[in-house]
C-alpha cells in the first residue's frame, strides 16, 4: 500500500490523505498560469499582464536591473548588475530584490528579499569594459519564496535548438522607456539573430566588444530595440513548443541601448553546469 505525493508550487510534498510531509521538492518551472499571448504582431514594447512573466525579478543595486527566479530561492542575473564595468571593484551596494508584481510601486510594498549569497562567474572581468564574457551571476535568497500565479520559476535550456535562427524570445523589464523610467513591467518580442550579421553590424559601428561563443545576439537593425527597457540581468525567455515550458536561454548583457540594432545576451546553455553546481552547494 503506498501514498501518492504531489509537488506543490511551494515545493512541499503534499499527500491527499496525510497532509504535508517534510522533504522539499523543486517546484515546476516555466509554466506561467497566464502566459503571454503569442499571437500579437506588435514589435514595440507592451505592458505585461500579471502572471505573464512570473519569474521576473526587479533589482535595485547600482540602479535598476532585472533577473529571473530559478527554483524557489535563486535568482539568475547578469554579473554586471552587481559589479558594473564603470565602478570600482568592491560592491558594497545595497542589494534590493523584489518579486511577484508587474508594477514597481506594488513590488516595493511586497518587501525586499534579503540575499544570503552572491555567486559571480569566475570568467567575468569587471575591469575590461568591452568584454562581457561570463556575464552571469546567481543570488541565493535567505528564505524560499512562496510561489503562486504571480511568482513562479523559469526553466534552464538543455540543448542548442533554443538558439535557432529566427526563434522568437521575450525580454521583459521595468527599465527605461523613451527616456522615462517605466513603472510597469513591459516586454518586447525579438528573434534570435544571425551571428555573422551581428559581427558585421558591430564592425560597422567600430565597436571593439568581445562577441564570444558564450553569447548570442537577438533583434534586428530595423527594429527599435525596446529592450533598453529589458533591464540588464533580465532573461531572454523562449517557449519550448515540445514541453510547453518557458526557458531562460539568455541574459540581457550588453549593446542594448534604446536605439535600433542588435542586443547581446549571455548564452545560458553554456553555463548550466556552473548554475547547477552553485545551486547544489549548501552551506
Backbone bond lengths (Angstrom), bond angles and torsions (degrees), N, CA, C in turn:
res aa  C-N    CA-C-N  psi(-1)  N-CA   C-N-CA  omega(-1)  CA-C   N-CA-C  phi
1 X - - - 1.466 - - 1.526 108.39 -
2 X 1.340 118.16 128.09 1.464 118.59 -179.47 1.520 110.05 -133.75
3 X 1.321 114.22 156.89 1.461 120.60 -179.66 1.518 108.68 -98.60
4 X 1.319 116.29 146.86 1.457 120.63 177.52 1.529 109.16 -95.88
5 X 1.333 115.29 123.17 1.463 119.79 177.64 1.524 109.57 -110.42
6 X 1.314 116.68 143.03 1.464 119.61 174.32 1.523 108.00 -124.93
7 X 1.319 115.41 152.41 1.463 120.96 -179.98 1.518 108.67 -88.50
8 X 1.320 117.58 117.82 1.464 119.53 177.95 1.523 109.45 -79.02
9 X 1.330 115.47 166.01 1.469 119.85 177.48 1.524 110.68 -57.64
10 X 1.324 116.42 -30.72 1.464 119.98 -179.10 1.524 112.19 -76.02
11 X 1.329 117.30 -3.04 1.453 118.78 178.49 1.519 112.44 78.59
12 X 1.327 117.03 26.69 1.465 120.15 175.02 1.517 107.54 -114.91
13 X 1.321 116.69 132.75 1.466 119.28 178.00 1.514 108.06 -69.36
14 X 1.325 115.83 128.59 1.463 119.59 -178.04 1.515 109.89 -117.69
15 X 1.308 115.36 143.20 1.450 120.22 178.65 1.524 107.86 -129.21
16 X 1.337 115.05 130.39 1.464 119.74 -174.96 1.529 111.89 -55.53
17 X 1.336 115.69 -45.17 1.464 119.10 -174.44 1.532 112.45 -78.22
18 X 1.337 115.56 -42.69 1.463 117.98 -166.07 1.523 114.20 -104.57
19 X 1.335 117.18 0.87 1.461 117.41 -178.65 1.523 111.30 79.17
20 X 1.339 116.48 -151.20 1.462 119.65 -172.32 1.516 112.51 -85.21
21 X 1.317 114.70 147.27 1.462 121.56 175.25 1.521 108.42 -117.76
22 X 1.312 116.13 167.21 1.455 120.70 -170.23 1.540 116.87 -72.44
23 X 1.327 121.67 -46.65 1.466 118.11 -166.67 1.523 113.37 -62.96
24 X 1.342 114.95 152.49 1.460 120.70 178.32 1.523 108.89 -87.27
25 X 1.309 116.20 154.65 1.450 119.32 170.89 1.514 106.32 -135.21
26 X 1.309 117.12 156.00 1.462 118.43 -179.42 1.522 109.43 -77.81
27 X 1.317 117.21 130.85 1.456 118.78 179.55 1.530 111.05 -66.51
28 X 1.300 115.67 156.53 1.462 121.72 178.25 1.530 108.84 -64.56
29 X 1.324 116.52 133.98 1.464 119.76 -178.78 1.528 111.25 -103.84
30 X 1.328 114.74 157.53 1.460 121.03 168.50 1.509 116.65 67.23
31 X 1.346 116.29 25.11 1.466 119.74 -178.10 1.526 110.22 -123.75
32 X 1.334 117.68 74.82 1.463 117.66 179.40 1.520 111.11 -64.25
33 X 1.327 115.74 143.00 1.462 120.21 178.47 1.535 109.45 -71.80
34 X 1.334 115.92 -31.43 1.474 120.53 179.19 1.524 109.14 -124.86
35 X 1.339 118.28 75.04 1.465 118.96 -176.88 1.520 111.77 -63.00
36 X 1.326 115.04 154.40 1.458 120.43 -179.90 1.532 108.37 -65.05
37 X 1.325 116.01 145.52 1.470 120.35 178.25 1.522 109.24 -66.76
38 X 1.324 116.82 123.32 1.460 120.16 -176.49 1.522 112.49 -78.43
39 X 1.313 117.01 -15.42 1.461 118.87 -167.83 1.517 113.31 -80.01
40 X 1.333 115.90 -17.38 1.456 115.53 -165.01 1.523 112.61 -63.96
41 X 1.330 114.72 146.58 1.469 120.80 -175.41 1.522 110.70 -100.93
42 X 1.312 117.78 -4.81 1.467 118.98 -173.15 1.517 109.35 -69.59
43 X 1.325 115.90 130.74 1.456 120.15 -178.67 1.522 110.09 -85.15
44 X 1.326 117.23 -39.42 1.461 120.11 -176.04 1.513 112.09 -69.85
45 X 1.316 115.49 179.93 1.457 119.60 -179.29 1.518 111.47 -70.12
46 X 1.304 115.41 150.75 1.465 120.98 176.70 1.509 109.07 -134.67
47 X 1.311 115.35 158.12 1.456 120.42 175.89 1.518 109.64 -71.21
48 X 1.321 115.82 135.47 1.467 119.96 176.39 1.523 109.28 -85.07
49 X 1.326 115.56 148.07 1.462 120.01 173.20 1.530 108.42 -90.80
50 X 1.320 115.76 160.65 1.461 120.48 176.97 1.526 108.76 -56.28
51 X 1.311 116.51 133.48 1.458 120.38 176.01 1.517 115.33 85.84
52 X 1.358 118.45 -3.49 1.471 119.48 176.48 1.525 111.27 -68.73
53 X 1.331 115.74 -44.27 1.469 122.08 -177.07 1.531 108.64 -128.52
54 X 1.340 116.32 67.19 1.472 119.74 -170.30 1.528 113.62 -67.86
55 X 1.343 116.91 -9.12 1.474 120.92 177.62 1.525 111.61 -86.94
56 X 1.345 117.35 -7.36 1.464 120.39 -173.21 1.523 112.14 -62.20
57 X 1.328 115.39 131.57 1.462 122.20 176.01 1.526 107.87 -115.80
58 X 1.315 116.11 139.92 1.461 121.96 174.99 1.518 107.29 -107.85
59 X 1.333 117.10 120.77 1.463 119.25 179.56 1.523 109.09 -113.59
60 X 1.312 115.12 148.96 1.452 120.67 173.47 1.518 106.00 -133.34
61 X 1.326 115.37 95.17 1.467 120.39 -175.19 1.522 107.44 -119.24
62 X 1.328 117.62 -78.15 1.471 121.17 168.59 1.520 105.36 -107.46
63 X 1.313 117.33 67.00 1.459 119.22 -170.97 1.520 109.48 89.69
64 X 1.322 114.73 -178.43 1.458 120.19 -173.21 1.504 112.79 -73.06
65 X 1.298 114.82 144.06 1.454 120.24 173.62 1.508 109.34 -151.09
66 X 1.314 114.51 -177.40 1.456 120.00 180.00 1.510 110.29 -131.48
67 X 1.309 114.73 179.26 1.454 122.01 177.61 1.512 106.95 -173.89
68 X 1.321 115.61 -178.13 1.464 119.67 179.66 1.517 109.18 -141.66
69 X 1.321 115.14 143.32 1.460 121.54 -178.85 1.526 111.00 -78.09
70 X 1.341 115.88 130.87 1.473 122.36 171.54 1.524 106.46 -116.94
71 X 1.323 118.27 129.94 1.464 119.43 -176.64 1.517 109.18 60.19
72 X 1.340 116.79 -142.73 1.474 117.41 -179.57 1.523 113.14 -120.39
73 X 1.358 117.54 9.91 1.465 117.24 175.73 1.518 114.26 -151.58
74 X 1.325 116.10 21.61 1.462 119.33 178.23 1.519 110.15 -126.35
75 X 1.327 115.38 145.64 1.458 120.90 176.72 1.518 108.85 -124.79
76 X 1.324 114.40 127.01 1.462 121.95 175.58 1.523 107.17 -92.10
77 X 1.344 116.51 130.65 1.459 119.56 179.95 1.521 109.30 -151.88
78 X 1.336 116.50 -176.01 1.466 120.96 177.77 1.526 109.10 -92.65
79 X 1.331 116.31 141.43 1.468 120.56 178.29 1.531 110.88 -58.98
80 X 1.338 116.87 -33.92 1.471 118.08 -173.95 1.529 113.30 -72.73
81 X 1.321 117.98 -11.69 1.473 117.84 173.71 1.528 109.81 -74.92
82 X 1.335 116.84 -24.51 1.467 122.08 179.30 1.525 111.45 -93.27
83 X 1.320 115.24 -40.14 1.468 121.44 179.26 1.526 108.68 -125.70
84 X 1.337 117.25 80.12 1.467 119.48 -175.56 1.520 111.41 -64.88
85 X 1.326 115.32 152.08 1.461 120.88 -175.91 1.525 112.22 -62.31
86 X 1.324 117.15 -32.31 1.472 117.29 -173.09 1.531 112.81 -93.34
87 X 1.323 117.57 7.90 1.469 120.23 -179.20 1.520 111.62 -104.24
88 X 1.330 115.36 168.97 1.463 120.32 172.56 1.517 108.06 -69.75
89 X 1.320 114.46 167.12 1.464 119.18 -171.70 1.521 113.59 -64.75
90 X 1.341 117.46 -41.17 1.459 114.95 -171.07 1.519 110.08 -76.85
91 X 1.311 115.69 144.59 1.456 118.93 -178.37 1.516 108.33 -123.53
92 X 1.335 116.16 90.07 1.461 117.44 175.24 1.521 108.99 -106.54
93 X 1.324 114.36 25.72 1.463 118.96 176.62 1.522 108.66 -65.50
94 X 1.330 114.97 152.91 1.463 116.47 176.73 1.527 107.94 -72.05
95 X 1.321 114.96 141.68 1.463 120.42 179.69 1.519 107.85 -101.85
96 X 1.310 116.04 102.56 1.461 119.00 178.49 1.519 108.95 -106.09
97 X 1.316 114.79 124.83 1.464 120.87 -174.72 1.523 108.99 -130.62
98 X 1.330 115.82 126.43 1.465 120.96 -178.20 1.518 109.98 -128.14
99 X 1.327 116.13 143.95 1.466 120.75 -178.28 1.519 110.70 -142.17
100 X 1.339 115.37 156.97 1.461 119.60 164.99 1.512 117.11 98.50
101 X 1.361 118.18 13.80 1.460 118.13 176.26 1.520 109.49 -153.94
102 X 1.352 116.98 162.38 1.466 120.40 179.66 1.525 111.89 -102.29
103 X 1.325 117.45 1.98 1.455 121.05 -179.98 1.528 109.17 -120.85
104 X 1.335 116.02 131.08 1.463 120.19 -173.46 1.527 112.13 -60.93
105 X 1.331 116.88 -44.11 1.474 119.04 -179.10 1.530 111.03 -60.88
106 X 1.340 115.41 -43.11 1.469 119.42 179.76 1.531 110.69 -66.35
107 X 1.340 115.65 -38.11 1.467 119.86 177.98 1.516 110.83 -57.79
108 X 1.332 115.21 -45.71 1.464 120.00 -176.98 1.530 110.85 -60.36
109 X 1.329 115.69 -33.19 1.468 119.46 179.70 1.525 111.49 -70.41
110 X 1.346 116.06 -23.11 1.467 119.40 -176.89 1.530 112.59 -79.32
111 X 1.332 116.37 1.75 1.467 122.16 175.75 1.517 113.24 77.96
112 X 1.318 112.19 151.85 1.450 123.45 -176.85 1.532 108.55 -82.32
113 X 1.325 116.99 142.20 1.467 120.27 178.45 1.525 109.93 -98.45
114 X 1.341 117.66 114.72 1.471 118.19 -178.52 1.529 112.33 -64.57
115 X 1.338 115.25 145.88 1.464 122.38 -177.38 1.523 109.67 -100.04
116 X 1.316 116.54 132.35 1.459 121.35 176.97 1.524 111.10 -86.44
117 X 1.334 116.22 -39.53 1.463 118.88 -170.18 1.521 109.75 -154.31
118 X 1.322 115.52 144.15 1.464 122.00 176.73 1.520 108.22 -117.90
119 X 1.327 117.64 128.39 1.473 121.26 175.35 1.519 108.92 -118.29
120 X 1.323 115.44 118.54 1.469 121.61 177.27 1.519 107.19 -103.74
121 X 1.329 117.76 137.37 1.468 118.87 179.92 1.529 110.06 -63.65
122 X 1.345 117.08 136.79 1.478 120.04 -176.19 1.530 114.64 -61.84
123 X 1.331 118.49 -19.32 1.474 119.56 -179.67 1.530 113.14 -81.25
124 X 1.328 117.02 -9.79 1.466 118.78 -176.05 1.527 110.61 -74.13
125 X 1.334 116.14 131.62 1.468 122.18 -179.29 1.525 109.58 -119.54
126 X 1.319 115.13 103.44 1.466 118.61 -177.32 1.529 112.11 -64.40
127 X 1.336 116.57 -30.48 1.470 119.82 -173.67 1.531 113.75 -83.30
128 X 1.334 118.00 -4.89 1.472 120.01 179.22 1.526 108.83 -103.74
129 X 1.330 115.39 100.13 1.465 118.84 -168.44 1.526 113.79 -68.59
130 X 1.340 117.73 -23.01 1.470 119.16 -178.72 1.521 112.14 -103.77
131 X 1.317 116.12 14.94 1.466 119.21 -177.12 1.524 109.87 -128.49
132 X 1.334 114.86 105.52 1.466 120.37 -179.93 1.527 111.29 -101.95
133 X 1.324 116.32 24.56 1.469 120.64 174.70 1.535 108.73 -56.67
134 X 1.333 116.40 138.72 1.473 119.99 176.86 1.515 113.41 69.05
135 X 1.338 117.09 26.85 1.471 120.31 -177.06 1.527 110.06 -80.52
136 X 1.322 114.08 72.32 1.467 120.44 -176.69 1.526 108.22 -151.30
137 X 1.315 115.95 141.19 1.459 120.91 -179.14 1.522 109.27 -149.90
138 X 1.322 114.82 159.41 1.464 121.52 176.14 1.518 109.03 -125.26
139 X 1.314 115.58 138.85 1.461 121.58 172.33 1.519 107.10 -113.50
140 X 1.317 115.73 127.53 1.465 118.95 174.66 1.523 108.18 -98.31
141 X 1.320 116.38 125.08 1.464 120.36 179.54 1.522 109.95 -76.12
142 X 1.311 115.02 148.78 1.465 121.23 177.58 1.532 109.77 -61.11
143 X 1.322 115.68 -40.23 1.467 120.98 -178.16 1.520 110.24 -127.42
144 X 1.313 115.86 148.15 1.462 119.94 173.95 1.521 108.94 -65.13
145 X 1.318 116.05 146.04 1.462 118.96 178.46 1.527 109.13 -90.68
146 X 1.323 115.40 154.95 1.456 120.23 175.07 1.517 107.79 -84.86
147 X 1.307 115.93 118.17 1.459 120.03 -176.75 1.522 111.00 -83.09
148 X 1.313 114.59 158.56 1.460 120.79 178.41 1.516 107.45 -174.10
149 X 1.330 118.51 -172.31 1.469 120.79 -175.08 1.529 113.81 -55.85
150 X 1.343 117.18 -29.01 1.466 120.30 -177.10 1.519 113.29 -100.46
151 X 1.318 116.32 4.42 1.463 120.38 -178.72 1.525 109.28 -149.12
152 X 1.329 115.05 96.64 1.469 121.63 -177.93 1.522 109.13 -141.22
153 X 1.333 117.87 149.10 1.464 119.77 -178.36 1.525 113.02 -78.94
154 X 1.328 115.37 161.48 1.459 122.27 174.96 1.529 108.22 -104.07
155 X 1.336 117.13 158.67 1.470 121.65 -179.48 1.528 111.02 -88.96
156 X 1.336 114.91 165.07 1.464 121.73 175.07 1.524 109.05 -100.99
157 X 1.334 117.82 151.57 1.467 120.64 -179.00 1.524 111.36 -74.78
158 X 1.344 116.72 152.36 1.465 118.98 178.79 1.525 112.53 -128.01
159 X 1.349 117.89 4.10 1.467 118.00 176.72 1.523 111.38 -160.50
160 X 1.341 115.10 166.57 1.466 122.61 -172.95 1.530 114.07 -70.52
161 X 1.350 117.67 -16.91 1.474 117.73 -175.72 1.530 111.52 -63.55
162 X 1.323 116.76 -18.91 1.466 120.02 178.12 1.529 112.19 -68.04
163 X 1.335 116.37 -8.62 1.466 120.22 -177.97 1.526 111.53 -113.63
164 X 1.334 116.46 17.49 1.463 120.31 179.69 1.531 110.53 -62.96
165 X 1.325 114.50 141.82 1.461 122.04 -179.96 1.528 110.51 -54.65
166 X 1.318 115.87 131.90 1.461 120.52 175.12 1.515 114.75 86.07
167 X 1.334 117.34 -8.56 1.463 120.23 178.22 1.529 108.72 -61.79
168 X 1.325 116.14 133.31 1.461 119.36 -175.89 1.524 111.05 -89.33
169 X 1.312 114.87 134.07 1.457 120.47 175.96 1.519 109.50 -127.63
170 X 1.310 115.23 165.88 1.459 121.32 -178.71 1.519 109.49 -118.79
171 X 1.333 114.75 131.03 1.454 120.52 174.87 1.520 106.48 -113.84
172 X 1.325 116.21 128.29 1.465 119.38 -177.89 1.521 109.43 -125.74
173 X 1.317 115.29 153.00 1.456 118.03 178.83 1.514 113.27 -178.04
174 X 1.337 113.92 170.02 1.468 121.80 178.81 1.524 109.96 -105.50
175 X 1.314 117.57 28.26 1.459 120.55 -168.25 1.502 113.90 -79.48
176 X 1.303 114.00 -148.01 1.448 121.09 -174.48 1.515 109.03 -83.13
177 X 1.303 116.48 148.75 1.450 120.45 177.47 1.505 106.68 -141.52
178 X 1.334 116.57 118.68 1.466 119.59 -175.64 1.523 110.65 42.27
179 X 1.331 114.39 49.93 1.472 122.31 175.30 1.531 114.13 68.92
180 X 1.314 118.71 -4.53 1.466 118.82 173.58 1.521 107.39 -98.97
181 X 1.306 115.32 157.83 1.456 118.21 175.99 1.521 107.88 -84.68
182 X 1.313 115.65 132.23 1.465 119.50 -177.79 1.529 109.64 -79.81
183 X 1.309 115.23 147.02 1.466 119.85 176.91 1.516 111.18 -101.40
184 X 1.322 115.40 -12.38 1.460 119.28 -176.82 1.518 109.96 -123.70
185 X 1.321 114.78 152.02 1.459 120.50 177.19 1.522 108.78 -65.79
186 X 1.321 115.55 130.60 1.455 121.03 177.91 1.516 108.48 -125.90
187 X 1.326 115.48 162.14 1.460 118.05 179.30 1.513 110.13 -142.31
188 X 1.314 114.53 160.17 1.451 121.10 176.36 1.527 107.11 -137.72
189 X 1.330 115.48 147.45 1.464 121.08 -178.08 1.519 107.45 -107.19
190 X 1.324 117.38 124.65 1.465 121.62 -173.02 1.517 111.16 -134.82
191 X 1.348 117.51 145.93 1.465 119.62 177.04 1.532 112.16 -87.77
192 X 1.335 116.42 146.24 1.466 120.87 168.77 1.529 106.57 -62.78
193 X 1.332 116.05 131.34 1.465 120.43 -173.47 1.528 111.73 -101.53
194 X 1.324 113.99 168.21 1.461 120.99 178.46 1.524 109.80 -77.41
195 X 1.328 115.05 129.91 1.460 121.33 -176.20 1.537 111.90 -57.71
196 X 1.326 115.94 -45.62 1.469 120.37 -179.51 1.521 112.29 -61.08
197 X 1.333 115.94 -39.93 1.469 119.77 178.81 1.527 110.44 -62.54
198 X 1.322 115.96 -38.96 1.467 120.00 -179.12 1.525 110.38 -69.17
199 X 1.331 116.36 -38.14 1.471 120.11 178.22 1.529 110.19 -63.25
200 X 1.331 115.57 -44.80 1.468 120.61 179.10 1.528 110.36 -61.55
201 X 1.319 115.28 -43.43 1.471 120.99 -179.56 1.532 110.67 -61.84
202 X 1.347 116.74 -43.13 1.467 120.57 178.75 1.525 110.62 -62.11
203 X 1.333 115.71 -44.44 1.474 119.68 179.63 1.521 110.60 -60.67
204 X 1.335 115.49 -41.84 1.463 120.43 179.46 1.517 112.45 -62.40
205 X 1.319 116.56 -26.63 1.463 121.70 178.93 1.531 110.58 -91.82
206 X 1.349 116.43 2.73 1.469 121.77 -176.48 1.520 112.33 55.24
207 X 1.321 115.39 38.00 1.467 118.29 178.97 1.510 109.65 -94.68
208 X 1.322 114.88 136.45 1.462 121.02 -175.11 1.530 112.06 -96.37
209 X 1.321 115.93 11.69 1.466 118.66 -173.17 1.522 112.69 -62.26
210 X 1.327 115.32 144.18 1.463 121.58 174.72 1.530 107.89 -73.67
211 X 1.332 116.28 124.87 1.471 120.89 176.26 1.525 106.24 -119.25
212 X 1.330 115.51 89.90 1.467 120.27 -171.26 1.525 111.80 -92.43
213 X 1.326 115.32 176.29 1.466 121.55 177.28 1.529 111.34 -69.66
214 X 1.321 117.36 -10.80 1.466 120.72 177.94 1.528 111.45 -92.09
215 X 1.332 115.32 15.76 1.463 121.55 178.80 1.525 108.28 -134.48
216 X 1.325 116.00 159.54 1.464 119.67 168.88 1.523 107.22 -140.11
217 X 1.322 115.99 167.46 1.459 119.02 -179.44 1.522 109.21 -120.87
218 X 1.314 114.98 155.59 1.465 120.56 -179.89 1.517 108.84 -145.92
219 X 1.328 114.93 162.78 1.453 120.40 -178.40 1.515 110.17 102.15
220 X 1.327 115.98 -161.85 1.465 121.05 -179.02 1.524 107.61 -160.22
221 X 1.348 116.93 143.13 1.472 118.13 -176.68 1.522 113.08 -57.83
222 X 1.328 117.57 -26.64 1.461 118.68 -177.93 1.522 111.86 -85.98
223 X 1.326 117.55 -9.34 1.468 119.84 179.61 1.514 108.87 -91.47
224 X 1.316 116.31 132.02 1.452 118.17 171.13 1.516 105.92 -69.74
225 X 1.342 115.68 120.86 1.467 120.33 -175.15 1.505 108.76 -74.32
226 X 1.299 117.89 88.86 1.454 116.67 176.47 1.511 109.78 -69.98
227 X 1.320 117.06 6.78 1.457 118.64 178.33 1.510 111.61 -82.44
228 X 1.344 118.03 12.72 1.467 114.56 165.44 1.510 105.62 -69.36
229 X 1.360 114.87 -18.88 1.453 117.72 174.19 1.510 109.21 -83.52
230 X 1.339 118.24 -17.32 1.450 119.18 177.40 1.488 103.74 -72.22
231 X 1.312 115.80 97.37 1.447 118.68 -171.73 1.500 110.20 -56.57
232 X 1.323 115.01 144.43 1.447 121.09 171.19 1.508 109.34 -49.36
233 X 1.321 116.01 135.81 1.460 119.78 178.35 1.508 113.43 92.14
234 X 1.337 117.31 -17.47 1.463 119.58 174.68 1.522 109.66 -70.73
235 X 1.315 117.19 170.89 1.465 118.48 -175.59 1.521 113.25 -108.01
236 X 1.323 114.04 157.80 1.461 124.14 170.50 1.523 103.64 -93.56
237 X 1.330 116.49 110.12 1.472 121.02 -171.38 1.520 110.49 -106.05
238 X 1.319 115.38 130.14 1.462 121.92 -177.89 1.524 108.87 -122.68
239 X 1.324 116.13 137.74 1.459 119.07 175.83 1.517 108.70 -86.67
240 X 1.340 116.16 126.35 1.461 121.32 177.60 1.522 107.89 -82.83
241 X 1.342 117.46 112.31 1.469 118.65 -175.68 1.525 113.00 -66.12
242 X 1.338 117.17 -24.06 1.473 119.83 -178.22 1.519 112.52 -73.53
243 X 1.337 116.63 -38.11 1.466 119.43 -175.61 1.530 111.90 -110.14
244 X 1.346 116.20 -6.51 1.459 121.78 -174.73 1.528 111.46 56.70
245 X 1.329 115.66 37.50 1.466 120.11 175.68 1.513 109.64 -118.04
246 X 1.315 115.73 153.18 1.460 121.36 178.75 1.520 109.57 -95.32
247 X 1.333 114.39 137.15 1.462 121.75 -171.37 1.532 109.17 -126.71
248 X 1.336 116.26 136.78 1.473 121.36 176.06 1.520 108.47 -86.82
249 X 1.329 116.98 96.38 1.467 119.26 -176.75 1.523 111.89 -88.59
250 X 1.334 117.01 -22.97 1.460 119.73 -177.73 1.508 111.81 -142.20
251 X 1.341 115.29 164.01 1.464 122.17 173.84 1.525 107.02 -123.33
252 X 1.329 116.79 130.83 1.465 121.15 179.73 1.523 108.43 -59.01
253 X 1.342 116.70 116.29 1.454 119.89 -170.66 1.526 113.89 -116.78
254 X 1.327 117.68 -63.31 1.471 118.60 -174.72 1.522 112.05 -153.94
255 X 1.345 114.60 170.62 1.456 120.70 175.30 1.510 112.63 77.74
256 X 1.327 116.17 5.09 1.451 117.51 -173.62 1.514 109.43 -102.92
257 X 1.325 114.77 88.63 1.449 118.75 172.72 1.508 106.66 -91.94
258 X 1.325 116.29 -170.21 1.460 117.93 177.68 1.510 110.36 -90.50
259 X 1.328 117.09 12.03 1.454 119.65 -177.39 1.516 109.86 -97.67
260 X 1.320 114.71 179.93 1.463 118.83 178.25 1.517 109.56 -71.93
261 X 1.302 116.02 152.56 1.456 118.83 175.04 1.506 112.03 139.71
262 X 1.315 114.06 -170.47 1.455 120.58 -179.04 1.524 110.22 -91.51
263 X 1.316 115.28 153.39 1.453 120.76 170.80 1.517 108.47 -112.41
264 X 1.322 116.64 151.48 1.463 121.37 -176.48 1.526 110.00 -116.49
265 X 1.322 113.76 136.67 1.463 121.49 -169.25 1.521 110.38 -128.56
266 X 1.319 116.25 143.74 1.461 121.13 171.27 1.527 107.56 -67.13
267 X 1.324 116.83 131.24 1.471 121.15 -179.11 1.531 109.08 -84.11
268 X 1.320 115.46 98.95 1.470 121.57 -170.91 1.531 112.05 -59.61
269 X 1.334 116.86 -35.65 1.472 119.81 -177.83 1.528 111.68 -51.81
270 X 1.341 116.51 -38.95 1.465 120.48 -176.72 1.523 112.94 -71.84
271 X 1.323 116.94 -8.56 1.468 120.67 -177.02 1.526 113.00 -117.83
272 X 1.328 116.98 7.40 1.470 119.85 -175.21 1.532 111.37 -60.71
273 X 1.329 116.99 -40.33 1.474 119.05 179.25 1.525 110.77 -61.94
274 X 1.324 116.31 -42.67 1.469 120.56 178.50 1.530 110.33 -62.67
275 X 1.328 116.39 -44.64 1.472 120.96 -179.52 1.528 110.28 -59.17
276 X 1.336 115.73 -48.18 1.468 119.37 -177.14 1.524 110.90 -64.70
277 X 1.316 116.51 -39.07 1.467 120.64 179.47 1.538 110.12 -63.16
278 X 1.325 116.02 -45.09 1.469 120.16 179.72 1.527 111.03 -63.04
279 X 1.326 116.30 -40.89 1.463 119.91 -176.83 1.523 112.12 -71.94
280 X 1.319 116.17 -21.78 1.471 118.84 179.42 1.520 112.34 -84.31
281 X 1.335 116.49 -20.43 1.468 119.36 -176.67 1.516 110.18 -73.31
282 X 1.313 115.39 102.23 1.468 119.12 175.94 1.524 108.31 -86.05
283 X 1.313 115.70 156.86 1.475 118.46 177.42 1.517 109.70 -62.18
